[in-house]
Amino acid sequence: MGLPILEISDEAEELAAAFVKFGPIPEAHSEDALHIALAVINGIDFLVTWNFSHINNARMKKEINKIAEENGYECPVICSPEELEGT
């Protein structure tokens, strides 16, 4: 059993643009916004990252969740590998 390859869809690109436009992800890191959007759009349970500057921190997670929900999606749990070990 392999890992699925997530296709970049128009929905994902639109949600990524919202993450940048409404603030939590800096424009200079739009690839991170797309990474998050792909996880959101595809219903991924966990988004594992060591990026504590603009993805895995309390303020950013709150904003990311808010934008995902405003667009009709449920955000995955954003955590570090160490945090995931405890689940």
C-alpha positions as CSV (number, residue, x, y, z in Angstrom):
1,M,0.0,0.0,0.0
2,G,1.5,3.3,-1.1
3,L,0.8,6.9,-0.1
4,P,-1.8,8.7,-2.2
5,I,-0.5,11.6,-4.4
6,L,-2.7,14.7,-3.9
7,E,-3.5,16.6,-7.0
8,I,-3.4,20.4,-7.0
9,S,-7.0,21.4,-7.7
10,D,-8.6,24.8,-8.3
11,E,-10.2,24.4,-4.8
12,A,-6.8,23.9,-3.2
13,E,-5.3,26.9,-5.0
14,E,-8.3,29.1,-4.0
15,L,-8.0,28.1,-0.4
16,A,-4.2,28.6,-0.4
17,A,-4.8,32.1,-1.8
18,A,-7.3,32.8,1.1
19,F,-4.6,31.7,3.6
20,V,-2.3,34.3,2.1
21,K,-4.8,37.0,1.5
22,F,-6.3,36.9,5.0
23,G,-3.1,36.8,6.8
24,P,-1.9,33.6,8.5
25,I,0.6,32.6,5.8
26,P,3.1,35.2,4.4
27,E,3.0,35.7,0.6
28,A,6.7,34.7,0.5
29,H,5.7,31.3,1.7
30,S,2.7,30.6,-0.5
31,E,3.9,27.1,-1.1
32,D,3.2,26.4,2.6
33,A,-0.3,27.8,2.1
34,L,-0.8,25.3,-0.8
35,H,0.5,22.5,1.4
36,I,-2.0,23.3,4.1
37,A,-4.8,23.7,1.5
38,L,-4.1,20.3,0.0
39,A,-4.4,18.7,3.4
40,V,-7.6,20.6,4.1
41,I,-9.3,19.9,0.8
42,N,-8.4,16.2,0.8
43,G,-9.7,15.6,4.4
44,I,-6.3,14.6,5.8
45,D,-6.4,13.9,9.5
46,F,-3.0,15.2,10.5
47,L,-0.6,17.8,9.0
48,V,2.8,17.1,10.5
49,T,5.3,19.9,10.3
50,W,8.3,21.4,12.1
51,N,7.4,24.8,10.7
52,F,6.7,26.7,14.0
53,S,7.0,30.2,12.5
54,H,3.9,30.3,10.3
55,I,2.1,26.9,10.5
56,N,2.4,25.1,13.8
57,N,1.9,27.8,16.4
58,A,-1.1,28.7,18.4
59,R,-1.9,32.0,16.6
60,M,-1.4,30.6,13.1
61,K,-3.4,27.4,13.8
62,K,-6.3,29.5,15.0
63,E,-6.3,31.6,11.9
64,I,-5.8,28.7,9.5
65,N,-8.7,26.8,11.2
66,K,-10.9,29.9,10.9
67,I,-10.3,30.4,7.2
68,A,-10.8,26.7,6.5
69,E,-14.1,26.7,8.3
70,E,-15.3,29.9,6.6
71,N,-14.7,28.1,3.3
72,G,-16.7,25.0,4.4
73,Y,-13.8,22.7,5.4
74,E,-12.5,21.0,8.5
75,C,-8.8,21.6,9.1
76,P,-6.6,18.7,10.0
77,V,-4.8,18.6,13.3
78,I,-1.6,20.6,12.8
79,C,1.2,19.2,14.9
80,S,4.9,18.3,15.1
81,P,6.1,14.7,14.7
82,E,6.7,14.6,18.5
83,E,3.2,15.7,19.2
84,L,1.8,13.0,16.8
85,E,3.7,10.3,18.7
86,G,1.3,10.8,21.6
87,T,-1.8,10.2,19.6
